[in-house]
Amino acid sequence: MRNPVSWFEIYVQDMARAKAFYQTVLAVELNDMGMPDLLMYGFPSNFEIYGASGALVHMPGFPSGGNSTLVYFNVDDCAINAARIEAAGGKIQRDKMSIGEHGFIVLALDTEGNMFGLHSMN
């Protein structure tokens, strides 16, 4: 048994402004995650204790507002779960893709049009 949520992302338009806001409000330092093709600043994390971590993200084509907070569900292999999405009435937005040392993700839409992610290490 594991907790259902493994990661979250908050999409932003102005990374400097958003980073300053969250650092100020939460009194934390966000760190550049060095992701290719997008700006991503992670919240401080301790993976030895309960709770999910996440990041602020600026990615072209993914505006802030509306559905700008993305929840990732932790699964054994995101391709297996992704294969169930369309039959259940959803839609694959982005097929399984590598995120380097951090594993793999799938982006999808549920039956209500909400985007969510699947995350696995294989």
DAJORA-V10572 format. One record per backbone hydrogen bond with DSSP energy under -0.5 kcal/mol. CO is the residue of the C=O (numbers start at 1). NH is the residue of the N-H. Records with the same first field share a line. If there is no record, write none. Layout:
CO: NH + NH
This chain:
4: 74
6: 53
7: 72
8: 55
9: 11 + 70
10: 57
13: 15
14: 18
15: 19
16: 20
17: 21
18: 22
19: 23
20: 24
21: 25
22: 26
23: 27 + 28
28: 30
31: 42
35: 38
38: 40
39: 58
40: 33 + 42
41: 56
42: 31
46: 49
53: 8
54: 43
55: 10
56: 41
57: 12 + 59
58: 39
59: 62
61: 63
62: 59
65: 67
66: 68
68: 11 + 70
69: 71
70: 9
71: 117
72: 6 + 7
73: 119
76: 122
77: 80 + 81
78: 82
79: 83
81: 84
82: 85 + 86
84: 88
85: 90
86: 89
91: 109
94: 107
97: 105
99: 102
100: 103
103: 99
104: 120
105: 97
106: 118
107: 93 + 94
108: 116
109: 91
110: 113
114: 110
116: 108
117: 73
118: 106
119: 75
120: 104
